[in-house]
């Protein structure tokens, strides 16, 4: 009985190892896409506030730099996570614009290809390491995690069963 109680917590060890493996092998999402989308969201909000103050969006020739300066919304324009300036497109006489990042390849594909845009888009595994099929390492990490959870569950169940058969001295209900 003591042996059972002494060793079942070792089930936590494979669980910890599995969690570490999943953390190492399971992080495929490139956080740079998320950062670029957050920056684009800030620019989108700044453009709408600019329009409410000035009656129209900045011209494409003036660009996003119009959002900075004396009394304007932004102190400075950030670069995208790959070191490029964000691209701003606005056709004069329209009430729309398009702002995006050139992305990893630094080529202007007008929001297509690997360019990062504010709205949802499926990015390619070859470009960013997202939407990739699982690797052998990831599948192994998930298998180790499943084994660790099973081991821990068996340990808890066996300990519960062993404890339910114990008779404690002076463990009688004395009533009201």
Secondary structure, 3 states (H helix, E strand, C coil): CHHHHHHHHHHHHHHHHHHHHHHHHCCCCCHHHHHHHHHHHHHHHHHHHHHHHHCCCCCCCCCHHHHECCCCCECCCCECCCCCECEEECCCCCCCCEEEECCCCCCCCCCCCCCECCCCCCCCHHHHCCCCCCCHHHHHHHHHHHHHHHHHHHHHHHHHHHHHCCCCCCCCCCCC
